[in-house]
């Protein structure tokens, strides 16, 4: 029996329900409209609704800071000390979303890295 399953934006997927077999398979095993069972005995399928890199979230605002102090140790020796703060405002903006129709539709799959501090130095002679 063919069945149309509605998706978003007027799209739909055509599925066929298989009859139960003598081996004890359940009657509700989904069969794609091409007439074959799903691979690995899967009961659900993920349908990509949007082409990758066509939908985006809002602009990402991130502030990175660097404090530097230069120490002149001798006439030929200089030390530069640095303190870097990455994502200083601790933004957790979404970078990527899952656009595959299914239980995880529109679930964030990537956010900005957390606030990070780095101490570094450079010795010039």
Kinemage of the C-alpha trace (Angstrom):
@kinemage 1
@onewidth
@group {chain A} dominant
@subgroup {mainchain}
@vectorlist {calphas} color= white
{ca unk a 1} P 0.000 0.000 0.000
{ca unk a 2} L 1.522 3.355 -1.046
{ca unk a 3} L 1.390 6.134 1.489
{ca unk a 4} L 2.301 9.835 1.178
{ca unk a 5} L 3.980 11.272 4.251
{ca unk a 6} L 3.820 15.091 4.421
{ca unk a 7} L 6.960 17.091 5.159
{ca unk a 8} L 7.520 20.828 5.444
{ca unk a 9} L 6.956 23.324 2.609
{ca unk a 10} L 4.558 21.074 0.707
{ca unk a 11} L 7.116 18.290 0.173
{ca unk a 12} L 6.280 14.655 0.803
{ca unk a 13} L 7.842 11.193 0.784
{ca unk a 14} L 6.166 8.186 -0.812
{ca unk a 15} L 6.499 4.959 1.215
{ca unk a 16} L 5.093 1.515 0.797
{ca unk a 17} L 4.119 -0.710 3.730
{ca unk a 18} L 5.207 -4.311 3.331
{ca unk a 19} L 3.027 -7.256 4.305
{ca unk a 20} L 4.343 -9.517 7.057
{ca unk a 21} L 6.368 -12.472 5.923
{ca unk a 22} L 6.673 -16.017 7.238
{ca unk a 23} L 10.022 -15.086 8.836
{ca unk a 24} L 8.223 -12.925 11.413
{ca unk a 25} L 9.009 -9.484 10.039
{ca unk a 26} L 6.558 -6.881 11.201
{ca unk a 27} L 4.036 -5.596 8.695
{ca unk a 28} L 5.049 -2.000 9.297
{ca unk a 29} L 8.574 -2.305 7.848
{ca unk a 30} L 8.942 0.670 5.534
{ca unk a 31} L 9.765 -0.029 1.902
{ca unk a 32} L 10.900 2.837 -0.298
{ca unk a 33} L 8.935 3.623 -3.405
{ca unk a 34} L 11.721 1.970 -5.437
{ca unk a 35} L 10.410 -1.343 -4.131
{ca unk a 36} L 13.172 -2.530 -1.822
{ca unk a 37} L 13.486 -2.714 1.961
{ca unk a 38} L 15.637 -0.231 3.842
{ca unk a 39} L 19.250 -1.297 4.383
{ca unk a 40} L 20.165 -2.936 7.673
{ca unk a 41} L 16.584 -3.417 8.788
{ca unk a 42} L 16.166 0.289 9.460
{ca unk a 43} L 12.645 1.441 10.270
{ca unk a 44} L 13.057 5.162 9.558
{ca unk a 45} L 14.844 7.249 6.959
{ca unk a 46} L 16.361 10.722 7.033
{ca unk a 47} L 15.358 12.937 4.133
{ca unk a 48} L 17.619 15.931 3.328
{ca unk a 49} L 15.237 18.811 2.602
{ca unk a 50} L 17.789 21.529 1.936
{ca unk a 51} L 21.032 21.497 0.024
{ca unk a 52} L 24.049 22.016 2.288
{ca unk a 53} L 25.285 25.601 2.725
{ca unk a 54} L 22.065 27.245 1.511
{ca unk a 55} L 20.522 28.180 4.892
{ca unk a 56} L 22.424 30.119 7.537
{ca unk a 57} L 21.935 31.380 11.080
{ca unk a 58} L 22.426 35.017 12.084
{ca unk a 59} L 25.803 36.724 12.086
{ca unk a 60} L 28.344 35.460 14.583
{ca unk a 61} L 29.721 38.142 16.889
{ca unk a 62} L 32.880 37.126 18.702
{ca unk a 63} L 35.456 39.294 20.474
{ca unk a 64} L 39.118 38.233 20.692
{ca unk a 65} L 41.500 40.358 22.785
{ca unk a 66} L 45.280 40.533 23.248
{ca unk a 67} L 47.248 42.350 25.922
{ca unk a 68} L 50.977 42.771 25.254
{ca unk a 69} L 53.783 44.104 27.433
{ca unk a 70} L 57.349 44.521 26.154
{ca unk a 71} L 60.242 44.309 28.649
{ca unk a 72} L 63.665 45.587 27.529
{ca unk a 73} L 65.977 43.335 29.595
{ca unk a 74} L 69.304 44.478 28.119
{ca unk a 75} L 70.288 46.491 25.079
{ca unk a 76} L 70.140 43.316 22.961
{ca unk a 77} L 67.571 41.233 24.881
{ca unk a 78} L 63.841 41.922 24.762
{ca unk a 79} L 60.909 39.932 26.221
{ca unk a 80} L 57.361 40.299 24.925
{ca unk a 81} L 54.595 38.846 27.162
{ca unk a 82} L 51.097 38.237 25.754
{ca unk a 83} L 47.710 37.413 27.267
{ca unk a 84} L 45.091 36.387 24.677
{ca unk a 85} L 41.369 36.016 25.376
{ca unk a 86} L 39.387 34.239 22.663
{ca unk a 87} L 35.576 34.584 22.636
{ca unk a 88} L 35.884 37.048 25.524
{ca unk a 89} L 32.122 37.726 25.659
{ca unk a 90} L 31.380 33.964 25.853
{ca unk a 91} L 29.071 33.863 22.852
{ca unk a 92} L 27.423 30.513 22.165
{ca unk a 93} L 26.198 31.317 18.663
{ca unk a 94} L 25.093 28.403 16.492
{ca unk a 95} L 27.495 27.613 13.642
{ca unk a 96} L 25.750 24.634 11.998
{ca unk a 97} L 22.279 23.069 12.106
{ca unk a 98} L 20.972 19.656 11.062
{ca unk a 99} L 18.684 20.191 8.045
{ca unk a 100} L 17.862 16.491 7.587
{ca unk a 101} L 14.173 15.801 8.211
{ca unk a 102} L 13.764 13.488 11.185
{ca unk a 103} L 13.842 13.587 14.971
{ca unk a 104} L 16.913 15.830 15.028
{ca unk a 105} L 15.632 18.360 12.432
{ca unk a 106} L 16.997 21.876 13.152
{ca unk a 107} L 19.122 20.628 16.068
{ca unk a 108} L 22.408 22.566 16.429
{ca unk a 109} L 25.404 20.441 15.480
{ca unk a 110} L 28.069 23.059 16.173
{ca unk a 111} L 28.435 26.137 18.362
{ca unk a 112} L 31.297 28.559 18.991
{ca unk a 113} L 34.188 27.416 21.155
{ca unk a 114} L 34.011 28.497 24.822
{ca unk a 115} L 35.984 31.363 26.323
{ca unk a 116} L 39.690 30.542 26.177
{ca unk a 117} L 42.748 32.258 27.658
{ca unk a 118} L 46.310 31.841 26.413
{ca unk a 119} L 49.548 33.126 27.887
{ca unk a 120} L 52.539 33.370 25.574
{ca unk a 121} L 55.875 35.099 25.274
{ca unk a 122} L 58.594 35.927 22.791
{ca unk a 123} L 62.238 36.394 23.612
{ca unk a 124} L 64.216 38.432 21.055
{ca unk a 125} L 68.022 38.545 21.183
